[in-house]
Amino acid sequence: MNDLEMISHVGYKVTIKNSVEPIKKIANIYIDKTAEQGAVEEFIKSYILGE
């Protein structure tokens, strides 16, 4: 599971609604949407742009 290794090296440990449990356990930000529901847009607006 290379996602698990990758996420351990980044500042924002973001997970979304349909992520696998091991990723959800180490993430420090949880977006309660899937990618199809706009999770990336919500993350950018909330955490990058501060809207």
C-alpha positions as CSV (number, residue, x, y, z in Angstrom):
1,M,0.0,0.0,0.0
2,N,2.2,2.8,-1.2
3,D,-0.4,5.5,-0.3
4,L,0.3,4.8,3.3
5,E,4.1,5.3,2.9
6,M,3.5,8.5,0.8
7,I,1.1,10.1,3.2
8,S,3.6,9.8,6.0
9,H,5.9,12.2,4.2
10,V,3.5,15.1,3.6
11,G,2.4,18.1,5.7
12,Y,-1.4,17.7,5.0
13,K,-2.5,14.2,5.7
14,V,-5.9,14.4,4.1
15,T,-8.3,11.6,3.6
16,I,-11.7,11.5,2.1
17,K,-14.9,9.6,2.7
18,N,-14.1,6.5,0.6
19,S,-10.5,6.1,1.7
20,V,-9.3,2.9,3.1
21,E,-9.2,2.5,6.9
22,P,-5.3,2.5,7.3
23,I,-5.2,5.9,5.6
24,K,-8.1,7.3,7.7
25,K,-6.3,6.3,10.9
26,I,-3.2,8.4,10.1
27,A,-4.8,11.3,8.4
28,N,-5.1,14.6,10.3
29,I,-7.7,16.0,8.0
30,Y,-10.9,14.2,7.0
31,I,-13.2,15.4,4.3
32,D,-16.6,13.9,4.5
33,K,-17.1,13.7,0.7
34,T,-15.9,11.4,-2.0
35,A,-13.8,12.8,-4.9
36,E,-16.9,12.7,-7.1
37,Q,-18.7,14.8,-4.4
38,G,-16.1,17.5,-4.5
39,A,-13.7,16.5,-1.7
40,V,-10.7,18.1,-3.4
41,E,-12.5,21.4,-4.0
42,E,-13.7,21.4,-0.3
43,F,-10.1,20.8,0.9
44,I,-8.7,23.6,-1.2
45,K,-11.4,26.1,-0.2
46,S,-11.2,25.2,3.5
47,Y,-7.5,24.6,4.1
48,I,-5.7,26.4,1.4
49,L,-7.9,29.4,0.7
50,G,-9.4,29.6,4.2
51,E,-12.9,30.2,2.9
